[in-house]
Amino acid sequence: GGAILWLSGDDGKTYSGAGIGTVYGPTFGMGDILAQDFSDVGGNLFTKNGVWLGKAFKTTTVETPLFPTVGIHSNGNVVKVNLGTNKFVFDI
């Protein structure tokens, strides 16, 4: 088992394993740069284009492995993921 936590670009809400979202931040889409920090230091927060959006979830630690996932629903969308191999665009 494990927690399912996600941020939706369509409505800017966070979801925690349920179909009802919690108001969190702005929507996002093509051209936006999102970063997530999930650590004991930063907690669970997002930035959009370098602007801190605050903590996304009350959960700050996990006891199960994390599996970063990106879901897209439109043909032709492109996603680039940086898990620390390259320098981050913004300092989180």
TAWO-V196464 format. One record per residue. N is the residue number from 1. RES is the residue in three letters. D_FIRST is the distance of its C-alpha to the first C-alpha in whole Angstrom. Layout:
((N:RES:D_FIRST) (N:RES:D_FIRST))
This chain:
((1:GLY:0) (2:GLY:4) (3:ALA:7) (4:ILE:10) (5:LEU:13) (6:TRP:16) (7:LEU:20) (8:SER:22) (9:GLY:26) (10:ASP:27) (11:ASP:27) (12:GLY:26) (13:LYS:23) (14:THR:20) (15:TYR:17) (16:SER:14) (17:GLY:12) (18:ALA:15) (19:GLY:18) (20:ILE:20) (21:GLY:21) (22:THR:22) (23:VAL:26) (24:TYR:25) (25:GLY:28) (26:PRO:30) (27:THR:29) (28:PHE:29) (29:GLY:30) (30:MET:33) (31:GLY:34) (32:ASP:32) (33:ILE:30) (34:LEU:27) (35:ALA:25) (36:GLN:22) (37:ASP:22) (38:PHE:19) (39:SER:20) (40:ASP:21) (41:VAL:24) (42:GLY:24) (43:GLY:21) (44:ASN:19) (45:LEU:22) (46:PHE:24) (47:THR:28) (48:LYS:30) (49:ASN:33) (50:GLY:33) (51:VAL:33) (52:TRP:30) (53:LEU:28) (54:GLY:27) (55:LYS:23) (56:ALA:21) (57:PHE:18) (58:LYS:18) (59:THR:15) (60:THR:17) (61:THR:15) (62:VAL:11) (63:GLU:10) (64:THR:8) (65:PRO:10) (66:LEU:11) (67:PHE:12) (68:PRO:16) (69:THR:16) (70:VAL:20) (71:GLY:20) (72:ILE:24) (73:HIS:26) (74:SER:30) (75:ASN:31) (76:GLY:33) (77:ASN:30) (78:VAL:30) (79:VAL:27) (80:LYS:28) (81:VAL:25) (82:ASN:26) (83:LEU:24) (84:GLY:26) (85:THR:29) (86:ASN:31) (87:LYS:33) (88:PHE:31) (89:VAL:33) (90:PHE:33) (91:ASP:32) (92:ILE:29))
